[in-house]
Amino acid sequence: MASCTPLELASHSRLHNAVHLAPMQAVDPGVSHAAGVAGIERTSNTLDAVTVLAKPGPVILPLIRRLVAERQWPVERLKQSPTVLNRCTANR
């Protein structure tokens, strides 16, 4: 049994507050240096899906949306990652 709240448990996931996007072109590597961003991972064998990992702290979705708009990236999909906890409880 966990000795913390569900939110605390979810915050330990490396995907907590991550943002998934499907760009139509390569994502600017400079995004990995933006405040609150821990790194970028390709989530497929092509450039069509990446996950922007968040550092612990504020949600980075607004930051990523702003960067997409400012840099006029053609993006097909953009969504915040569900936490691992949400994925576990959704299967019940």
N, C-alpha and C positions, 0 to 999 in steps of 0.2 A: 504494500500500500504506500502511496506517495505521501510525503510529509509536507507538501507544498500545494498551493492552489493550482488549478488547471492553467491559468495564465502564466504563472511562474514556470510550470512544467513545459509549456509550449515555448517559452522564451529561450529555453536551452537548445532548441532545434537550430541547426545552421540555416534552415530555410525560414526562420521566423522573420517576418516583415520583408522577405525577399520579393522581388518583382520579376515576373516572367514577361518577356516580350518577344514578338516575332517580327524582327525588322526585315525590310525589303533589301537591305544592304548591310554591310558590316557596321557594327556599333563602334563608335569612336572610342579607342582604348583609354582616352582621357577620363571617361566616365568612372573608371575604377579609382580615380583620385578625388572624386567629388566627396564633399562632407557627408558622412553617414554611410558611405559605400565601402564594403569590405572586399569586394572583388566581383569579377564577372566569370560565369561558367557557360560554356556552350552546352546546350541540353539536347543536341542532336548532332549527327555527323556532318551536317551542312550548316550554313550561316543562318538558317531560318528560325532558330529558337535559342535564346540565351536567358540565363537567370542572373539578375543583379542581386548579389548578396548584401544584406544590411549589417552594419555594425550594431551592437546593442544600443538601444536608445530609440529615438523617434522613427516613425514610419517614413520610408523613403519614396513611397509612391508619388506624392506631390512633386518631389524633386525630379524624379524620372519623367513625369508628365511634362514638367517645365522644360527640361532638357530636350525632349522630343519636339516640343513646339518651337523652342528657340533655334534649334539646329535643323529644323524642318526635316527630320528623319521620316521617311515613309515607313510606317509601322502598321502591320496588319492586326496584331493583337497586343494588348497591354493589360496585365492584371496582377494583383497582389497574390502572393502564394498563400494558400491555406496552410495553417500550421500542421505539423505532424499529428498533433492531438486531434485536430478537426478531422483529419483523414482517418484516424483510428476510430473515432466515435461515429463517423458517418457510415461505417460498415456494420453497425449493430442493428 
